[in-house]
Amino acid sequence: MNDLSEYITLPFLAAFDVPTSNTMTANMQKSAQKRVTYIALSKKTMPRLVDLYLQFKSELAIYVDGTLESVISVRQTFFLDCNSDLQTPS
């Protein structure tokens, strides 16, 4: 569960642009700019994380070793990031 919770943060923390080659013209570079994201991985991981929690919610270890804390911190990171995107500058 701890590892899966890290996968959920990847779209927010690890997206990057794919470098373009030096032989491309400026117009080609703009149209060919690609971004690698982890949205699909995150979407696939979320239901699995819920299933694992439901399976092991009675196990004391997930509460003691910080596993549940890492899952909850992902949720907080997600909502804080979404809220900051929605706020307009003052």
N, C-alpha and C positions, 0 to 999 in steps of 0.2 A: 504494500500500500504506500509505503514511503517513496519508493522509486516511481510508482505511477503518479503520485502527486507532483513530482518534479516534472514529469512529461507535460502535465497540464499547464505549467508556467511557461513552457517553451515559446508559444506564440507571442507572449508578452515580453520575453527577455532575450530570445535568441534568433529572431528573424534577421536576415541579412540580404544585401544585394549581391547578385552574381557579378563578378568582375567581367568586363567586356574586353575583347582583344584590342590591341593598338591599331590594327589594320582597318577597323570599321570607321566610317565617316561619322560626323557628329549627329546627323539626322538618323542614321542607322542605329547609333548607340541609344538615342532616345526611344526609338520604337522597339528596340530589342532588349531594353533594360528589364531584367527579371529579378524577382524577389523570392527568396526561399523562406517559407513560413512553415510552421508546425501545427496549423489549425486542424488538419485532418487527424493527425496523431492525437491531439488533445481531445477532439470530439470522440474518437474511438476509445480513448482511455477513460473518460468520465463515467460511462455506464459500468465499465469493469471495476472501477474504484468503488462505486456504490455497491455492486454485487459482493465484492470482497469485504467491505465493511459489514454488510448484512450477514455475511457468513461468519465473521469473526468478532462481532460486536460483544459477545459474552466473554471473550478472552481478555483477561486483565493486562496482558502484555502490550496490547496496542494502546492502552491508556498510560502505561508506565514508561515505555521506551521512547515516547515522543512521536509515534506514528500518527496518531489522531491529531496531534498538534500540527504536524506538517500538512495534513490534509486540510485542516481548518485555515491555516495560514495561506494556502493556495486560494481558497475561497475569498478570503479577505483581500488578497492581492488582486484577484480578478475584479471584484466589485470596486475597489479603490481605483484601479486603472480605468474601468468603464466610467465611473463617476467623473474622473478628471477629464476624460474626453468630452463629456457632455457639458461641462461648465464653460460658460463664456467668460473671456477675460474682462476684468473691471476697469 
